[in-house]
Amino acid sequence: MADAAVLTEGLQRFFGETRAVDGVDLAVEPGEIYGFLGPNGAGKSTLIRVLVTLLAPTAGRAVVAGHDVATQPLDVRLSIGVALQDASLDPNQYGSELLRLQARLYGLTAEQTEQRIKDLAPLIDLGEAIDHRIGTYSGGMRRRLDLAAALIHNPGVLFLDEPTTGLDPATRARVWEEIRRLNAEDGITIFLTTQYLEEADALTHRVGIIDLGKLIAEGTPTELKRSIGSDVIVARVEAAQAARACHAVRNVAGVDQADVHGDELTIRVQDGPAAVSPVAVALDGCGVKVRELTLRTPTLDDVFLELTGGHILERDEQEEDAA
């Protein structure tokens, strides 16, 4: 896609023997909200750091806003806004001071700067605190200020690395609302990474699922969820009985697939309401004690489970335990 806002071709970034980004090809259209979904350690943050010129690619090519990240890094930086997961803000600086300094670095006049701060006021939502030291801010206040700083020069492409991690539900909802507004009203292309399934589902036009440095699936949230069937039955059983339960339900009419993950049995079916009763009868018939039986439509976590064999949150917990 020649006019893509973000384009990568065979993009790689290695750290020694670790293939953090391993041959990623993607194209993000202008005006699109594109979500990169995956667990911690999948390569999301590394990819975004290459795209914003903080890391040089090991191989392959990346173009952002029409500029090559390896040969035209300054042009890329002038065209984008970036809010990374760990905001590096000076605690001794005042909030308003940070915004004015950021605007000056991008060449805005004093008049333009004050107008942009006024425009961003609903997002910042700091009131009088904007003239207080950043060291007095809560985590949510810092995240909102960092996002405002990334937007001060009205960039064409905005990169957000897990923008709502650690935020309370009310603040998260406000950030979601602002992301939608920026995209709809200002036409900003937004590339965000997230491990929150509901965030990707609610915000993005398209999703790329990354695992172990590779792009393993891509499409709209609806397309990805439809790719694994129409309904999901989830049964929680005794872990020691899970394998027996799985074998029993696989023979039930209408069941497409059944998988075991600890004490959870995930059963994919075409007609959920019609299949619930036969599944319950089969579990009872083989002597399995069912603690919980639910029917729902597929989620992006089901897609990830289908593609990788593990839930996103499970993968995160395993990596934390290993660390």
C-alpha positions in Angstrom: 0.0 0.0 0.0 1.9 3.0 -1.3 0.0 5.6 0.7 -0.1 3.7 4.0 0.3 5.8 7.2 2.4 2.9 8.6 4.0 0.3 6.4 6.4 -2.5 7.3 8.0 -5.1 5.1 9.8 -8.1 6.6 10.6 -6.0 9.7 12.9 -7.6 12.1 14.5 -6.5 15.4 16.7 -8.9 17.3 18.4 -8.7 20.6 21.2 -11.2 20.4 19.5 -14.5 19.9 16.1 -13.1 20.8 13.8 -12.4 17.9 11.6 -9.7 19.4 10.1 -8.7 16.0 10.5 -11.5 13.4 9.5 -10.6 9.9 6.4 -8.4 10.4 4.4 -7.2 7.3 1.6 -4.7 7.9 0.0 -1.7 6.4 -2.1 0.8 8.3 -4.4 3.1 6.3 -4.6 6.8 6.9 -7.3 7.6 9.4 -7.4 4.1 10.8 -7.2 3.0 14.4 -5.0 -0.1 14.3 -4.6 -2.2 17.4 -1.7 -4.5 18.1 -2.8 -7.2 20.5 -0.7 -9.7 22.4 0.7 -10.7 25.8 3.7 -9.1 27.5 6.9 -10.1 25.7 5.1 -10.7 22.4 7.0 -7.9 20.6 4.4 -5.1 20.8 6.5 -2.5 22.5 9.6 -3.4 20.5 7.8 -2.9 17.3 6.4 0.4 18.3 9.9 1.6 19.4 11.2 0.8 15.9 8.3 2.6 14.3 8.9 5.8 16.4 12.7 5.6 15.7 13.8 4.7 19.2 15.2 1.4 18.0 16.9 0.7 14.6 15.5 -2.3 12.7 17.8 -5.3 12.4 16.4 -6.0 8.9 13.5 -5.2 6.7 11.8 -1.8 6.1 9.4 0.5 8.0 7.8 3.7 6.6 5.8 6.0 8.8 3.9 9.1 7.4 5.8 8.6 4.2 9.3 8.6 5.7 11.7 5.7 6.2 12.4 5.1 9.9 16.0 4.1 9.3 17.1 6.8 6.8 14.7 9.7 7.6 14.2 9.5 11.4 13.9 13.2 11.9 11.1 13.5 9.4 9.3 10.7 11.1 9.6 12.3 14.5 8.2 15.6 13.2 5.2 13.8 11.8 4.2 11.7 14.8 3.0 11.8 18.4 4.2 9.2 20.9 2.9 8.2 24.3 4.9 5.2 25.6 3.8 2.8 28.4 6.3 4.3 30.8 6.0 8.1 30.7 9.3 9.7 31.5 8.1 13.0 33.0 10.2 15.3 35.1 8.6 15.4 38.6 9.9 18.8 39.3 8.4 20.3 36.1 4.9 21.9 36.1 2.3 20.4 33.8 1.8 23.6 31.9 5.5 24.0 31.6 5.9 20.6 30.0 3.2 21.3 27.4 4.7 24.7 26.5 8.2 23.2 26.2 6.9 20.4 24.0 5.1 22.9 21.8 8.2 25.1 21.5 10.3 22.1 20.4 7.9 21.5 17.6 8.0 25.2 16.5 4.6 26.3 17.6 4.1 30.0 18.3 3.0 31.2 21.7 -0.5 31.8 20.4 -0.7 28.4 18.7 0.5 26.8 21.9 -2.2 28.4 24.1 -4.8 27.4 21.6 -3.6 23.8 21.6 -3.6 23.6 25.4 -7.1 25.0 25.3 -8.2 22.4 22.7 -6.6 19.6 24.8 -8.1 20.8 28.1 -11.0 18.2 28.1 -8.4 15.4 27.8 -6.0 16.8 30.4 -8.8 17.5 32.9 -6.3 18.7 35.5 -7.9 22.0 36.4 -5.6 24.0 38.6 -3.3 21.0 38.9 -1.9 21.9 35.5 0.2 24.5 37.3 1.4 22.1 39.9 4.5 20.0 39.9 4.2 16.7 38.0 5.6 14.9 41.1 2.2 15.6 42.8 0.2 13.9 40.0 -1.5 10.5 40.3 -0.7 7.9 37.7 -3.8 8.7 35.7 -3.0 12.4 35.7 0.5 11.6 34.4 -0.9 9.4 31.6 -3.3 12.1 30.4 -0.6 14.8 30.5 1.8 12.6 28.5 -1.0 12.0 25.9 -1.6 15.7 25.7 2.1 16.3 25.2 2.1 13.8 22.3 -0.8 15.7 20.7 0.4 19.2 21.2 1.7 19.6 17.6 -1.4 18.0 16.1 0.5 15.0 14.5 -0.8 13.0 11.6 0.0 9.6 13.2 -0.3 8.9 16.9 1.4 5.9 18.6 0.1 4.7 21.9 1.8 2.0 23.8 -0.7 0.4 26.2 -2.3 3.8 26.8 -4.7 2.8 29.6 -2.5 0.4 31.6 -2.9 1.1 35.3 -5.8 3.5 34.9 -9.0 3.4 36.9 -12.2 2.5 34.9 -13.4 6.1 34.7 -10.1 7.5 33.4 -9.8 4.6 31.0 -13.3 5.4 29.6 -12.3 9.1 29.2 -9.1 8.1 27.3 -11.1 5.8 25.0 -13.5 8.7 24.3 -10.7 11.0 23.4 -9.0 8.4 21.1 -12.3 8.1 19.2 -12.7 11.8 19.0 -9.2 12.4 17.8 -9.7 9.8 15.0 -13.2 10.9 14.0 -12.9 14.7 14.2 -9.2 15.3 13.5 -8.6 12.3 11.2 -5.5 11.2 13.1 -4.2 7.7 12.3 -3.8 5.9 15.6 -1.5 2.8 16.2 -2.0 1.4 19.6 -0.7 -1.6 21.4 -2.7 -3.3 24.1 -3.2 -6.4 26.1 -6.8 -5.4 27.1 -9.1 -7.4 24.9 -12.1 -5.1 25.4 -9.9 -2.1 24.5 -9.0 -3.6 21.1 -12.6 -4.7 20.5 -14.1 -1.3 21.4 -11.6 1.0 19.7 -9.9 -0.4 16.7 -10.9 -0.7 13.1 -8.5 -3.6 12.6 -6.4 -5.8 14.9 -3.1 -7.5 14.4 -2.3 -10.3 16.8 1.4 -10.7 17.6 3.0 -13.7 19.3 6.7 -14.4 19.8 7.5 -11.6 17.4 5.3 -12.8 14.5 2.1 -11.4 13.2 -0.1 -14.4 13.3 -3.5 -13.0 12.5 -5.1 -9.7 11.2 -8.5 -8.4 10.6 -11.4 -6.5 12.1 -12.4 -7.6 15.6 -15.6 -9.0 14.1 -13.8 -10.9 11.3 -11.4 -12.5 13.8 -14.1 -13.6 16.2 -16.2 -15.0 13.4 -13.2 -17.0 12.2 -13.5 -19.5 15.1 -17.2 -20.1 15.1 -20.4 -18.5 16.3 -20.7 -19.5 20.0 -18.6 -20.7 22.9 -19.6 -22.8 25.8 -17.3 -22.6 28.8 -17.4 -25.3 31.5 -15.4 -25.2 34.7 -14.8 -28.6 36.1 -12.4 -30.4 38.5 -9.0 -30.3 36.8 -8.5 -34.0 37.3 -11.7 -34.6 35.4 -11.1 -32.2 32.6 -9.6 -34.7 30.1 -12.6 -37.0 30.6 -15.0 -34.1 30.2 -13.4 -33.0 27.0 -13.6 -36.5 25.5 -17.3 -36.7 26.4 -18.4 -33.5 24.8 -16.4 -34.0 21.6 -18.9 -36.6 20.6 -21.9 -34.3 21.1 -23.8 -33.3 17.9 -23.1 -29.7 17.0 -19.7 -29.5 18.8 -17.0 -28.3 16.4 -14.0 -28.4 18.9 -13.3 -28.8 22.6 -10.1 -27.9 24.4 -8.9 -28.1 28.0 -6.9 -25.4 29.8 -6.5 -26.3 33.5 -10.0 -26.6 34.9 -11.6 -24.8 32.0 -13.2 -26.6 29.1 -13.8 -24.4 26.0 -16.3 -25.8 23.6 -16.9 -24.2 20.2 -20.3 -24.8 18.6 -22.3 -23.4 15.7 -25.6 -23.1 17.6 -25.0 -22.3 21.3 -28.6 -22.4 22.6 -29.2 -25.8 21.0 -25.9 -27.3 22.2 -26.0 -26.2 25.9 -28.4 -28.9 27.0 -26.7 -31.8 25.2 -23.3 -30.7 26.5 -24.6 -30.6 30.1 -26.2 -34.0 29.7 -22.9 -35.5 28.3 -20.9 -34.0 31.2 -23.4 -35.4 33.7 -23.4 -38.8 32.0 -19.7 -39.2 32.3 -19.7 -38.3 36.0 -18.0 -35.0 35.7 -18.8 -32.4 38.4 -19.5 -29.0 36.7 -18.9 -25.9 38.8 -20.0 -23.5 36.1 -21.4 -23.6 32.6 -21.8 -20.5 30.5 -22.7 -19.7 26.9 -21.2 -16.6 25.2 -20.2 -15.3 21.8 -16.5 -15.5 20.9 -14.0 -12.9 22.1 -10.6 -11.9 20.9 -9.2 -14.0 23.7 -10.8 -17.0 22.1 -9.1 -16.1 18.9 -5.8 -15.8 20.7 -6.5 -19.2 22.4 -7.3 -20.8 19.1 -4.1 -19.5 17.5 -1.6 -19.9 20.3 -3.1 -22.5 22.7 -3.2 -20.1 25.6 -5.2 -17.1 27.0 -3.5 -13.7 26.9 -3.7 -13.3 30.7 -2.4 -16.8 31.2 0.6 -16.1 29.1 1.3 -12.9 31.0 1.1 -14.7 34.4 3.4 -17.5 33.1 6.0 -14.9 32.0 5.8 -13.1 35.4 6.3 -16.4 37.2 9.3 -17.2 35.1 10.8 -13.8 35.8 
